[in-house]
Amino acid sequence: MSLYDKSIGKEARASLEFAEDSRETEWLHPSYSAMLYQGEVKWELLHPFPRQTSEDKQIGDEFLAKLREFLEKHYDADEVDKTGEIPENVLRGLADLGCFAMKIPKQYDGLGLSQVNYNRALHLTGSYCGNLTALLSAHQSIGVPQPLLMFGTTEQKNTFLPRFRKGAISAFALTEANAGSDPRAMTTAAVPTEDGSHYIINGEKLWCTNGTKADIIVVMAVTPPKIVHGKERKKITAFLVEMNTPGVEVLHRCRFMGLKALYNGVIRFTDVKIPKENMILGEGDGLRLALKTLNTGRLSIPAGVTGNSKWCMQVNRKWSNERVQWGHPIGEHETIAGKQAKIASDTFAMDAVWKLASSMADDKHFDIRLEAAVAKLFNTEAHYAILQQTLQIRGGRGFETAESLRERGEEGIAIERALRDSRVNLIFEGSSEIMHLFIAREALDFHLQHIGALFAPGLSLGGKITALLKMIKVYAAWYPKLWIPVLSSARFGMADPLNRHMKSVAQLAKKMARTLFHKMAIHQKKMAEKQLLINRFVQIGTELFIMSAACSYADSLKTNGLEGKNAVELADYYCREAKLRIDKLFRDIRSNNDKATLKLNKRFMQGEFEWLEDEIIGG
Ligand SMILES: Cc1cc2nc3c(=O)[nH]c(=O)nc-3n(C[C@H](O)[C@H](O)[C@H](O)COP(=O)(O)OP(=O)(O)OC[C@H]3O[C@@H](n4cnc5c(N)ncnc54)[C@H](O)[C@@H]3O)c2cc1C
C-alpha cells in the first residue's frame, strides 16, 4: 500500500516510499509537537522547564571555562577565515582538551558530557567561529561517535571510540553528485565478497565535511536489494571506513562562500575492501541509522547558531547606542527598534528551543524527532535573519571585513564573515525545505495511520468495512473535542501573560488540527503534493511549539533566580508576534494564490518569461 497518490509520478513516489521504509513508524515515547497536530497540548511534557542538575552543570562549567580560555588564547577566527586553515597546533590543543571526545562516555576514555553540556560547548564555539562549530559538529553529531554510540556493537565501541580522545577526526559521507536530498538516487555500492567476510565499496561522495582531515568516516552505500511488501527495494547500509584503506582517495577540497576553513572534500572509493565487522547496525539499515542519528545530532547546529545570535545581540546593543545619526542613537529610530526587538525575542526563543530539546535528549523518555527538526528549521532560519538585520544595523561596517575595520583603527567585528558562514546552515543536515517535508510527514501520521488501514493491500470488502468503522469510531471520539473551547488557563500553572499565551496555544492547536483534518478530507492522498498548503501547517505547528518552549523557559527563569527575571517580557513579545504570524497563516490557508503561483512557475520553467532575461551577461 502506498501513502502517495499516483498522480505525483513514479519516480517521486518511489523516492517517498524509499524514505517511508526507513522512517521510525512507532512513537514509543511521547512527543509534544506530534500531539499539537492532533489538537492537544501536553503541557506536562514541557513544564516545569527541565533544569540541569548542579552536578552536570558543574561538569559543563568546568569544561566550558577551559575551552573558552583556550579559544581566547589560541584561536583567531578571522585568521582562520582568511587562511582557510585551522592551524595544526590549535587542532592538537583542541584534541588535548578532549574536544573530539566530548560525547564519548568515560568508559571509552571520552569526556562523557551530557547532550546539554555538549551543546553548551557548541553554543560557545558558535558564538565565535562557524568553522570550528562545523568541524566539531560534523565529527560528533553525525560522524562516527554518534552512530556508534547509538548502534555500535561492544567490539566496535571498544575498538574505535577511544581513538577520539587522542584526537582522531571523523566524518559522515552520504551525499553524492546526484543524491542530495533524495538518498534513493545514491549509486556508491558495497558488494559483499563471495565468502561474505568483506564488502567492496566503489563510488564517489561529495561535500564530505572533515573528509580531507578525517582518520575514519561513516560511508553510506547501496547494498543488495531486499523484498519489502512483495516489492524489491533498494537498500542502503552504513560502514566504518578507515581513510588510509587502499582505494580511498580525496579528489578535491571543496571551497565555499563561507566556512572557508571547512575540511570538506570529494572522496572516491575504488575497490575499497572493508571487513563486514565495520558495518554499523544491519545490512539495509543505513538510512534508518542516519535518521535516528540526526534526531539528536541535529541539535548541535541550533545550539551553535543561538550562541552566534547572542553575539549579534551584543554587537547591536553596543552599536545602536553608540552610533548617532540624525541627532539620535540609531537604536532610537523606530525602524531599528523594530529590528532589535525581534532579534532579542527570537534569540530568547531559540535559546529555549535548543535547551529544551537537548534536555529531552538526555532524559531519553521523549520522542524528539519533531522537536529536533523544528529546532534545526527555526533556529537556523531565525539566525540567518538576525545576521541579515545585524549587518543592516551596522550599515557599511557590517559589509566591511574585520581586518579592514582594524586596519583603519576600528573594532574588527566580523559580521560579514558570520553571515557568510551561517548561510549553509539552511542547507546541510536537512535543508529547510526537507525539514518542512519531514515535519509534515510526522504531523500527518495520525491521519495516515487510519486512512492507510483502509487502503491496506488485499483487504476484503468485509475488511474495508471494519477498517472504515474503526476509523469512524476514532474520528467520532476525537473530532468533536476540537470544537470545545479552552475556557481556563489555570492548568498551565504560570502567571499572565504566559498563562494567557498558553491558553492561546491550546486554542490554536485545536484550530490547526481541525483545519488540517478538513484539508485531509478534501485532498486525501494528494495532500502530499500540496507543499505550499502543508508548509503553512508546519509553520503554525512550529510557532506553537516555540511559543510553548519560550513560555516554559521564561517561567523557569522567573521562578528560579534573579538572572533573566525579565525573560517574561521576551517570551511575551515573541508570543504576540507569533500570534500575528499564525493569524496570517490561517488566513492564507483559507484564501491564497497557490494556483496562480504554480501556474506562473510552470510558465517560468517552460521559458515563457525568457524575454525578461534580455540585456544581461549570462550563461
Ligand atoms: C558546506 C557543506 C557541507 C556539507 N557536509 C556534508 C557532509 O558532511 N556529509 C554529507 O553527506 N553531505 C554534506 N553536505 C551535503 C548537504 O547535506 C546537501 O547539500 C543537502 O542534503 C542538499 O542536497 P543538494 O545540495 O544536492 O540539494 P538538492 O537535493 O539538489 O536540492 C536543491 C534544492 O531543492 C530543494 N528540494 C529538494 N528536494 C525537495 C523536495 N522534495 N521538496 C521541496 N524542495 C526540495 C532543496 O531543499 C534545495 O533547496 C554538505 C553540503 C555543504 C554545502
The ligand as an SDF file (V2000), in Angstrom:
LIG
                    3D

 53 58  0  0  0  0  0  0  0  0999 V2000
   29.2800   23.0800    3.1750 C   0  0  0  0  0  0  0  0  0  0  0  0
   28.5780   21.7760    3.0410 C   0  0  0  0  0  0  0  0  0  0  0  0
   28.8640   20.7430    3.9010 C   0  0  0  0  0  0  0  0  0  0  0  0
   28.2460   19.5050    3.7390 C   0  0  0  0  0  0  0  0  0  0  0  0
   28.5940   18.4510    4.5430 N   0  0  0  0  0  0  0  0  0  0  0  0
   28.1170   17.2130    4.2720 C   0  0  0  0  0  0  0  0  0  0  0  0
   28.5870   16.0670    4.9670 C   0  0  0  0  0  0  0  0  0  0  0  0
   29.4250   16.1610    5.8590 O   0  0  0  0  0  0  0  0  0  0  0  0
   28.1160   14.8570    4.5980 N   0  0  0  0  0  0  0  0  0  0  0  0
   27.1910   14.7060    3.6180 C   0  0  0  0  0  0  0  0  0  0  0  0
   26.8040   13.5780    3.3420 O   0  0  0  0  0  0  0  0  0  0  0  0
   26.6890   15.7750    2.9690 N   0  0  0  0  0  0  0  0  0  0  0  0
   27.1410   17.0180    3.2680 C   0  0  0  0  0  0  0  0  0  0  0  0
   26.6740   18.1040    2.5840 N   0  0  0  0  0  0  0  0  0  0  0  0
   25.5960   17.9300    1.6260 C   0  0  0  0  0  0  0  0  0  0  0  0
   24.2800   18.5120    2.1060 C   0  0  0  0  0  0  0  0  0  0  0  0
   23.7400   17.7220    3.1130 O   0  0  0  0  0  0  0  0  0  0  0  0
   23.3900   18.6540    0.8660 C   0  0  0  0  0  0  0  0  0  0  0  0
   23.8430   19.8230    0.2140 O   0  0  0  0  0  0  0  0  0  0  0  0
   21.9320   18.7310    1.1730 C   0  0  0  0  0  0  0  0  0  0  0  0
   21.4650   17.4890    1.5680 O   0  0  0  0  0  0  0  0  0  0  0  0
   21.1090   19.1830   -0.0380 C   0  0  0  0  0  0  0  0  0  0  0  0
   21.4500   18.4510   -1.1680 O   0  0  0  0  0  0  0  0  0  0  0  0
   21.7830   19.2170   -2.5380 P   0  0  0  0  0  0  0  0  0  0  0  0
   22.7140   20.3130   -2.2170 O   0  0  0  0  0  0  0  0  0  0  0  0
   22.2000   18.2210   -3.5240 O   0  0  0  0  0  0  0  0  0  0  0  0
   20.4310   19.8740   -2.9520 O   0  0  0  0  0  0  0  0  0  0  0  0
   19.2170   19.1990   -3.7420 P   0  0  0  0  0  0  0  0  0  0  0  0
   18.7690   17.9710   -3.0380 O   0  0  0  0  0  0  0  0  0  0  0  0
   19.5670   19.0940   -5.1740 O   0  0  0  0  0  0  0  0  0  0  0  0
   18.1160   20.3030   -3.5430 O   0  0  0  0  0  0  0  0  0  0  0  0
   18.1630   21.5770   -4.2090 C   0  0  0  0  0  0  0  0  0  0  0  0
   17.0670   22.4430   -3.6290 C   0  0  0  0  0  0  0  0  0  0  0  0
   15.7990   21.8090   -3.7950 O   0  0  0  0  0  0  0  0  0  0  0  0
   15.1590   21.5980   -2.5310 C   0  0  0  0  0  0  0  0  0  0  0  0
   14.4530   20.3290   -2.5770 N   0  0  0  0  0  0  0  0  0  0  0  0
   14.9640   19.1070   -2.8600 C   0  0  0  0  0  0  0  0  0  0  0  0
   14.0010   18.1730   -2.7940 N   0  0  0  0  0  0  0  0  0  0  0  0
   12.8560   18.8090   -2.4590 C   0  0  0  0  0  0  0  0  0  0  0  0
   11.5060   18.3970   -2.2310 C   0  0  0  0  0  0  0  0  0  0  0  0
   11.1440   17.1210   -2.3050 N   0  0  0  0  0  0  0  0  0  0  0  0
   10.5970   19.3200   -1.9020 N   0  0  0  0  0  0  0  0  0  0  0  0
   10.9430   20.6320   -1.8100 C   0  0  0  0  0  0  0  0  0  0  0  0
   12.1920   21.0800   -2.0030 N   0  0  0  0  0  0  0  0  0  0  0  0
   13.1410   20.1870   -2.3330 C   0  0  0  0  0  0  0  0  0  0  0  0
   16.2950   21.6120   -1.5270 C   0  0  0  0  0  0  0  0  0  0  0  0
   15.8690   21.9430   -0.2250 O   0  0  0  0  0  0  0  0  0  0  0  0
   17.2120   22.6680   -2.1250 C   0  0  0  0  0  0  0  0  0  0  0  0
   16.7200   23.9280   -1.7970 O   0  0  0  0  0  0  0  0  0  0  0  0
   27.2720   19.3390    2.7310 C   0  0  0  0  0  0  0  0  0  0  0  0
   26.9650   20.4080    1.8900 C   0  0  0  0  0  0  0  0  0  0  0  0
   27.6080   21.6090    2.0160 C   0  0  0  0  0  0  0  0  0  0  0  0
   27.2850   22.7200    1.0640 C   0  0  0  0  0  0  0  0  0  0  0  0
  1  2  1  0
  2  3  1  0
  2 52  2  0
  3  4  2  0
  4  5  1  0
  4 50  1  0
  5  6  2  0
  6  7  1  0
  6 13  1  0
  7  8  2  0
  7  9  1  0
  9 10  1  0
 10 11  2  0
 10 12  1  0
 12 13  2  0
 13 14  1  0
 14 15  1  0
 14 50  1  0
 15 16  1  0
 16 17  1  0
 16 18  1  0
 18 19  1  0
 18 20  1  0
 20 21  1  0
 20 22  1  0
 22 23  1  0
 23 24  1  0
 24 25  2  0
 24 26  1  0
 24 27  1  0
 27 28  1  0
 28 29  2  0
 28 30  1  0
 28 31  1  0
 31 32  1  0
 32 33  1  0
 33 34  1  0
 33 48  1  0
 34 35  1  0
 35 36  1  0
 35 46  1  0
 36 37  1  0
 36 45  1  0
 37 38  2  0
 38 39  1  0
 39 40  1  0
 39 45  2  0
 40 41  1  0
 40 42  2  0
 42 43  1  0
 43 44  2  0
 44 45  1  0
 46 47  1  0
 46 48  1  0
 48 49  1  0
 50 51  2  0
 51 52  1  0
 52 53  1  0
M  END
$$$$
